Amino acid sequence: MSARPARLSSPSRRLAAIGAVLALVVAVVAAGIAIAKNTGGSGKDKPAAGAGPSFDPNQATYDKLEQATSRRKDGDPLALGKADAPVVLVEYADYQCSYCGRFTRETQPELVKKYVDAGVLRVEFRNFPIFGKDSERAARASWAAGRQGRFWQFHDEVFAKLRKGDALAEDKLVDMAGKAGVKDLDTFRADLSSAESEAAVKKDQEEGYSLGVQSTPSFLVGGRPLAGAQPMKEFEAAIAQAKAVKEAAGKSGK
């Protein structure tokens, strides 16, 4: 799991990114991430979140966090799955993060096959560059690919292997965009360097900082924090719990 550098913006601006309600959950999320940080991202030690007890006194807090961070927008190019899926997994990731790549190659395909395709899970990606200009350029490039409907293809191409530094130079990103099926590479270049791409990445980044995200990859599953390249069973447990909470709420009419 990758360590986080110094924060990039003021606490007040970070919190303003997703609303005052998140002030209630910063401590909870930070605590969950701190626990998972001890795993080193390997997924072999104690996870940040699991199935847990059937009753959790923090559930109301998780519900508020899920509502505040899950965008659920139809046609969102950085999302997989139905907008009304019962469970949303939000991922904060950096393209130079080796553990983010591991999740993309090993775990995400299983999640898509088992849960996204079944209509249970929606995955929403957040660009969270923490390793400087190369990471920020790659993040903007992924957003630019999304403008032409090829975000996930480009995302998977970049994460196909660990890429750092010059491997994420603009010309290399353009080459990867071509391989990912981006048709108009001139427009891709322009979008990559645009103020719109910078603003989109900054929005995701500040959302993560407002939650207390300190490392990549970090996840929210139904509002519950889960950090690091955890094994598939931990995601399964988190999804099952979030789904059970939604079903119980539906039966109670909430």
VOBAMI-343200 format. One record per residue (C-alpha): residue number from 1; x, y, z. Coordinates in Angstrom, 3 decimals. Example, Ala and Ser with C-alpha at 12.3 -4.5 7.8 and 13.67 -1.06 7.14 Angstrom:
// residues 2
(1 (12.300 -4.500 7.800))
(2 (13.670 -1.060 7.140))
END
This chain:
// residues 254
(1 (0.000 0.000 0.000))
(2 (1.387 3.382 -0.937))
(3 (2.104 6.083 1.601))
(4 (0.537 9.495 1.313))
(5 (2.639 12.676 0.945))
(6 (1.829 16.083 2.369))
(7 (-1.727 17.337 1.854))
(8 (-2.328 19.558 -1.099))
(9 (-5.100 21.860 0.059))
(10 (-6.554 23.416 3.191))
(11 (-8.820 21.415 5.543))
(12 (-11.706 23.789 4.953))
(13 (-11.553 23.376 1.174))
(14 (-11.266 19.606 1.449))
(15 (-14.336 19.332 3.656))
(16 (-16.275 21.713 1.430))
(17 (-15.744 19.332 -1.499))
(18 (-18.467 16.933 -0.337))
(19 (-20.389 18.759 2.376))
(20 (-20.392 19.379 6.082))
(21 (-21.936 15.983 6.833))
(22 (-18.546 14.345 6.324))
(23 (-17.203 16.082 9.415))
(24 (-19.102 13.354 11.290))
(25 (-17.223 10.535 9.608))
(26 (-13.627 11.705 9.202))
(27 (-12.515 10.059 12.426))
(28 (-14.218 6.773 11.541))
(29 (-12.711 6.575 8.064))
(30 (-9.263 7.648 9.202))
(31 (-9.322 4.974 11.873))
(32 (-10.308 2.292 9.379))
(33 (-7.553 3.298 6.989))
(34 (-4.985 3.439 9.796))
(35 (-5.808 -0.153 10.699))
(36 (-5.449 -1.315 7.123))
(37 (-2.201 0.631 6.732))
(38 (-0.525 -1.965 8.915))
(39 (-1.163 -4.602 6.266))
(40 (1.345 -2.978 3.899))
(41 (-1.228 -3.432 1.168))
(42 (-0.444 -7.114 0.904))
(43 (-3.883 -8.260 1.989))
(44 (-2.334 -10.957 4.180))
(45 (-2.917 -9.408 7.574))
(46 (-5.944 -8.088 9.424))
(47 (-8.235 -6.190 7.037))
(48 (-9.713 -2.759 7.647))
(49 (-13.263 -4.021 7.323))
(50 (-15.086 -7.296 7.055))
(51 (-18.450 -8.778 7.582))
(52 (-18.450 -7.539 11.169))
(53 (-21.346 -7.913 13.619))
(54 (-24.955 -7.873 12.493))
(55 (-25.444 -4.673 14.489))
(56 (-22.923 -1.875 14.157))
(57 (-23.379 1.359 16.135))
(58 (-21.499 3.180 13.376))
(59 (-23.981 2.160 10.660))
(60 (-25.734 5.535 10.570))
(61 (-22.355 7.162 9.970))
(62 (-21.551 4.743 7.149))
(63 (-24.945 5.439 5.593))
(64 (-24.274 9.175 5.580))
(65 (-20.860 8.617 4.054))
(66 (-22.285 6.380 1.329))
(67 (-24.908 8.977 0.478))
(68 (-22.341 11.797 0.387))
(69 (-19.733 10.038 -1.775))
(70 (-21.692 7.741 -4.126))
(71 (-22.444 9.852 -7.206))
(72 (-24.694 7.305 -8.967))
(73 (-24.808 9.305 -12.206))
(74 (-26.135 7.587 -15.315))
(75 (-23.503 7.581 -18.035))
(76 (-20.601 8.285 -15.669))
(77 (-17.570 7.121 -17.692))
(78 (-15.610 6.410 -14.502))
(79 (-18.224 3.977 -13.174))
(80 (-19.176 0.350 -13.781))
(81 (-22.604 -1.070 -13.040))
(82 (-26.137 0.182 -12.592))
(83 (-26.660 3.590 -11.030))
(84 (-29.256 2.057 -8.681))
(85 (-27.194 -0.961 -7.620))
(86 (-27.710 -1.650 -3.901))
(87 (-23.985 -1.426 -3.085))
(88 (-21.439 1.123 -4.307))
(89 (-17.696 0.578 -4.088))
(90 (-15.733 3.827 -4.370))
(91 (-12.018 3.422 -5.119))
(92 (-9.318 6.067 -4.606))
(93 (-6.249 5.126 -6.637))
(94 (-2.976 6.344 -8.155))
(95 (-1.651 5.021 -11.472))
(96 (1.879 4.646 -10.056))
(97 (0.633 2.534 -7.144))
(98 (1.619 -1.132 -7.447))
(99 (-1.178 -2.292 -5.140))
(100 (-3.759 -0.390 -7.182))
(101 (-2.505 -2.343 -10.175))
(102 (-2.820 -5.586 -8.264))
(103 (-6.427 -4.815 -7.387))
(104 (-7.193 -3.939 -11.026))
(105 (-5.623 -7.089 -12.443))
(106 (-6.599 -9.640 -9.804))
(107 (-9.655 -8.559 -7.817))
(108 (-11.677 -6.143 -9.902))
(109 (-12.414 -8.664 -12.708))
(110 (-13.817 -11.054 -10.103))
(111 (-15.949 -8.318 -8.582))
(112 (-17.311 -7.387 -11.994))
(113 (-18.169 -10.967 -12.881))
(114 (-19.727 -11.871 -9.536))
(115 (-21.395 -8.624 -8.469))
(116 (-21.411 -5.875 -11.112))
(117 (-22.808 -8.096 -13.865))
(118 (-25.430 -9.373 -11.412))
(119 (-26.611 -5.838 -10.663))
(120 (-25.519 -5.970 -7.014))
(121 (-22.469 -3.702 -7.167))
(122 (-21.510 -0.412 -8.765))
(123 (-17.826 0.566 -8.924))
(124 (-16.961 4.267 -8.992))
(125 (-13.349 5.249 -9.607))
(126 (-11.752 8.344 -8.090))
(127 (-8.433 9.697 -9.316))
(128 (-6.275 10.180 -6.238))
(129 (-2.744 11.014 -7.457))
(130 (-0.270 11.141 -4.573))
(131 (3.056 10.639 -6.354))
(132 (3.438 13.994 -8.054))
(133 (3.218 15.258 -11.618))
(134 (3.491 11.900 -13.381))
(135 (0.563 10.538 -11.391))
(136 (-1.434 13.703 -11.989))
(137 (-0.767 13.528 -15.747))
(138 (-1.909 9.898 -15.858))
(139 (-5.028 10.773 -13.884))
(140 (-5.900 13.567 -16.295))
(141 (-5.248 11.213 -19.205))
(142 (-7.690 8.668 -17.798))
(143 (-10.331 11.379 -17.527))
(144 (-9.588 12.390 -21.135))
(145 (-10.028 8.790 -22.265))
(146 (-13.360 8.765 -20.469))
(147 (-14.501 11.703 -22.595))
(148 (-14.384 9.316 -25.545))
(149 (-15.959 6.424 -23.672))
(150 (-12.718 4.520 -23.157))
(151 (-11.906 5.192 -19.508))
(152 (-11.892 1.579 -18.319))
(153 (-9.967 0.340 -21.341))
(154 (-7.323 3.011 -20.755))
(155 (-7.344 2.387 -16.984))
(156 (-6.686 -1.315 -17.555))
(157 (-3.976 -0.593 -20.127))
(158 (-2.049 1.643 -17.723))
(159 (-2.419 -0.835 -14.866))
(160 (-1.459 -3.828 -17.030))
(161 (1.985 -3.465 -15.481))
(162 (3.689 -1.116 -13.032))
(163 (4.527 2.160 -14.788))
(164 (6.422 5.020 -13.188))
(165 (8.047 8.298 -14.179))
(166 (8.832 8.543 -17.880))
(167 (6.577 5.575 -18.588))
(168 (3.734 8.037 -17.938))
(169 (5.067 10.843 -20.125))
(170 (2.471 12.435 -22.393))
(171 (3.578 10.623 -25.562))
(172 (3.482 7.273 -23.726))
(173 (-0.009 8.046 -22.449))
(174 (-1.127 8.884 -25.981))
(175 (0.263 5.539 -27.183))
(176 (-1.662 3.726 -24.457))
(177 (-4.796 5.659 -25.335))
(178 (-4.508 4.419 -28.907))
(179 (-4.173 0.845 -27.693))
(180 (-7.211 1.390 -25.467))
(181 (-9.333 2.364 -28.450))
(182 (-9.382 6.146 -28.082))
(183 (-10.140 7.302 -31.632))
(184 (-9.333 11.012 -31.654))
(185 (-5.859 11.298 -30.181))
(186 (-5.550 15.004 -30.917))
(187 (-8.653 15.651 -28.855))
(188 (-7.289 13.292 -26.211))
(189 (-4.118 15.393 -25.950))
(190 (-6.137 18.588 -25.691))
(191 (-8.448 17.131 -23.046))
(192 (-5.503 15.779 -21.059))
(193 (-4.032 19.284 -20.760))
(194 (-7.328 21.102 -20.243))
(195 (-8.558 23.017 -17.238))
(196 (-11.526 20.638 -17.152))
(197 (-9.319 17.592 -16.609))
(198 (-7.370 19.380 -13.898))
(199 (-10.590 20.350 -12.125))
(200 (-12.043 16.831 -12.375))
(201 (-8.941 15.245 -10.873))
(202 (-8.753 17.875 -8.158))
(203 (-12.385 17.228 -7.225))
(204 (-11.695 13.517 -6.733))
(205 (-8.480 14.232 -4.875))
(206 (-10.041 16.696 -2.473))
(207 (-12.906 14.310 -1.811))
(208 (-10.381 11.696 -0.732))
(209 (-8.472 14.097 1.474))
(210 (-11.692 15.269 3.108))
(211 (-12.293 11.649 4.171))
(212 (-8.826 11.240 5.618))
(213 (-7.580 8.939 2.845))
(214 (-3.869 8.467 3.466))
(215 (-2.840 5.757 1.028))
(216 (-3.768 3.954 -2.172))
(217 (-5.777 1.987 -2.941))
(218 (-8.471 2.983 -0.460))
(219 (-12.096 1.948 -0.791))
(220 (-15.529 2.682 0.571))
(221 (-17.925 -0.248 0.309))
(222 (-21.403 0.905 1.186))
(223 (-19.713 3.703 3.115))
(224 (-17.406 1.416 5.099))
(225 (-13.634 1.966 4.765))
(226 (-11.488 -0.809 3.319))
(227 (-7.878 -0.035 2.463))
(228 (-5.111 -1.868 0.654))
(229 (-4.946 -4.753 -1.792))
(230 (-7.140 -6.956 0.347))
(231 (-8.022 -10.498 -0.758))
(232 (-11.276 -11.140 -2.570))
(233 (-12.907 -12.599 0.547))
(234 (-12.704 -9.232 2.333))
(235 (-14.509 -7.473 -0.514))
(236 (-17.086 -10.259 -0.570))
(237 (-17.717 -9.836 3.153))
(238 (-17.986 -6.049 2.875))
(239 (-20.375 -6.285 -0.088))
(240 (-22.517 -8.897 1.660))
(241 (-22.806 -6.732 4.757))
(242 (-23.628 -3.578 2.787))
(243 (-26.241 -5.466 0.764))
(244 (-27.814 -6.896 3.933))
(245 (-28.028 -3.415 5.440))
(246 (-29.796 -2.092 2.331))
(247 (-32.231 -4.999 2.277))
(248 (-33.023 -4.534 5.970))
(249 (-33.590 -0.830 5.441))
(250 (-35.906 -1.589 2.533))
(251 (-37.999 -3.968 4.625))
(252 (-38.283 -1.413 7.418))
(253 (-39.345 1.277 4.941))
(254 (-36.398 3.563 5.615))
END
